[in-house]
Amino acid sequence: MSEKKVVVAFDFDGTLTCRDTLLEFMKFSKGPTAFYRAFLLFSPFLLLYKAGLYPNWKIKEKIFSYLYKGMSIKTFDAHCEAFFEGKGRALIRPKAWRAVREHLRAGHETLILTASVVNWVRPFGRALGIGRVEGTLIEVSDGVITGRFLSPNCYGAEKVARLRALFPDRGCYYLTAYGDSRGDRELLRYADEGHLRFFE
């Protein structure tokens, strides 16, 4: 292990943070009324998802499109920065923050792998000292959000696929991973050292 570089992959929602930031960000940026209206409108799809009959990325994209389609990316990114400044620091688990600092001090290459949209996760990453955030990308055309996702939802096997794209030679590094849910199972199995709900 000592001769290999160490890569550390953190899940975001529920691992580095104490709550799901997708819901928190939507309420913060659009207000409670629009937020609850969206979930009421799409409740049939949510029920299908809970029953395992509808993929999570599709319902997430539908709600995201309803709330943000037509918004300029400049305005959206301003919401992302304001969200972190207003609520973000309080959402980060203190134990997770300390662990990130320890890995960085040890010279480990750290990154965040998240199903959340990267735009609102990046300010968290900067505060933590993590420069690389791999997550769900949104499509923008002429500076305006189209409502569609540009990349696969960074969940489950997609997290491992992102890691393999970044670090294709698996034998040259030691992987430590932190997660908290079924969306991290593949990542934790792929790691040399996997931690489930380590910071709770």
N, C-alpha and C positions, 0 to 999 in steps of 0.2 A: 504493500500500500504506500509506503513512504516514497517509492520511486515513481509513483504515478501522480498525476495532478488530481485534485479532488474537485468534482463538480457537485454543487448542492442545488437541488431543485425544490422550490417551495410552491405548494398549492397556495392559493390566495384566500378565497372566501371560506371562512370557518377554520382556517389554519393560521394564517397571519392575522386575520381579523376575527372578531368575535361574532359577527353577523354577516349575512349575505349582502354584499354591497350593491348587487343589481337592484334589489328592492329599495334599499336605502337611497341609492342614487336617483332612481325614478321619482320617489316621493320628494326628494330634495329639489330636483331640477324642474319638475312639472307641477308640484303641489299635490296635496292629498286627494283633492277632488278628482283631478284628471287621472291620478294613479288608480284610485279605486274604481273609477268608471271603466278604465281599460281592463282591469281584471274581471269586472262584472261582464263586460262585453265578450270577453274571451273565455268565460268560465266553462262553456261546453268543451272547448279544446283542453282546458286544464283538467277536466274530469277524465277525458280520454287519455291524457298523458298519465294521470295517476293510475289509470287502469292498465297502463302499459301498451296502449293502442295508438299512441301518437308520439313521435320523437320530440325530445325536449328542445332540440335546437329550433324546430319549426315553430313551436309555441313562443319561444323566446324571440324569434325573429318577427313574428306577427305582432307581439306586444311592442317590441322596439320600434317597428315600422309605424304603428299607430301613433306612438308618442313623438317620434323624432323625424319621420319622413318630411322633407322639405325644409328642415332647419339647416342653417349654414354650419359648416364644420367649425368655423371660427367661434360661433356662439356656443356650439356643443362643447368644444374644448374649454371655453371659458367656464361653462357649468362644471366641467370635470375638475378644473383647478379650484373653483369655489367650493365644491363638495369636499375636497380634501382639506382645504383650509378651515371650513366650517365644521366638519364632522369627522374627518379622516383620522386624525391623531388619536381620538378617543376610541376608534374602532380597532386599532392595532393592539394585539395582545402583548402585554409587557414582556412575558416570557419569550415570545417569538422575536420581539425586537432585540432582546439580549442575545438570543441565539444567532440572529443574523450578524450582529456586531462581532460575535466570537468567530464565526466562519470567515468574515471579512478580514479580521485581524490575523487569522491563520493563513491568509492568502488564497482561500478557496474561491473558485469561480462560481458565483451564485447567479441564479435566475429565478423568475417567477413563471410558473405554468398555470394558466387560469382559463376557465371557460368564460370569464367576464370579458367585456369589451376592453381592449387594451387602453383606450383613451383615458378612462377614469382610474385605471390601475397604475399608470405611469407616474403620476404625482406621488403615490404611495411608495413606489419603487425608488424614486429619487430621495425621498425622506429617509428611507431605510438604507440607502447606499447601494441599491441593486439597480444596475443600469439596463439589464436585459429583461424585457417582459414579453413573453410569448402568450398570446391569447386570441380571442375572437376579433377579427378585423371587420370593419364596416365599409361598405361601398360609398364612395363620394364621387359625384359628377359635377364638374364646374363649381366646386366649392360647396355643394349642397348634398346632404345625406339622402340617399335613395331609399333607405329603409331595408335594403338587403345586406346580408352578410357576405363579405368578400372571401372569407376562408371557412373551412370546416370549424364547427364548434370545438374548441380546445378542451376536450372532455374524454375521459377513458383512454382508449387506444391512441387517440389523436395526440395526447400528451407525449406518449412514447415516440410517435412518429416525428413530432417536433424536435425532441431530443436527438433522435437518430440523424435528422437533417443537420443539426448544429454540430453534433459530435459523432460522426459516422464510425470511427474506430473505437468500438466499445471496449476493447482490451487495453486501451491506453489511459484510462482514467477510472477512478473509484467514485461511484455515484452514491450520494446520500440524498434521500428524498423524504419530504414531509407532506402528509395529506390528512384528510379528515373524513372522506366519504367514499361512496362506491365509484365516483368519478375518478378516484385516484388509485384504484386497485391495480390497474395495469402498470402504472408508474411505480408503485411500491414494490411490486413483484419484479420489475425490471432492475430495481436498484440493488446495489450491494448491501445497503443499509437503509431499510425503510421504516419510517416512524408514523404510526397512525394516532391521531389526536394527541400528539406529544405535548402540546402547549396548554391543554385544558386543565 
